[in-house]
Amino acid sequence: MGIHYDYKSTKGTKLMEKQAKREKKLAEKKAKRLAKEGPKAEKLKPNILDTSKPITLDFLTNPDKK
């Protein structure tokens, strides 16, 4: 029996191994990228103004105020 006889019988297995290897590699890249960037929840904290307070000139021009 030559190699051409068992090609079709092992083709599915080889394709699944390749897909698993590819997914593992992508997962490792994603984990590495997320570890490098850090948590996103802290960076995306929005600055929401209180609607009950009026906007004053001091609020707009004072750079030391948070």
Secondary structure by P-SEA (a helix, b strand, c coil): cccccccccaaaaaaaaaaaaaaaaaaaaaaaaaaaaccccccccccccccccccccccccccccc
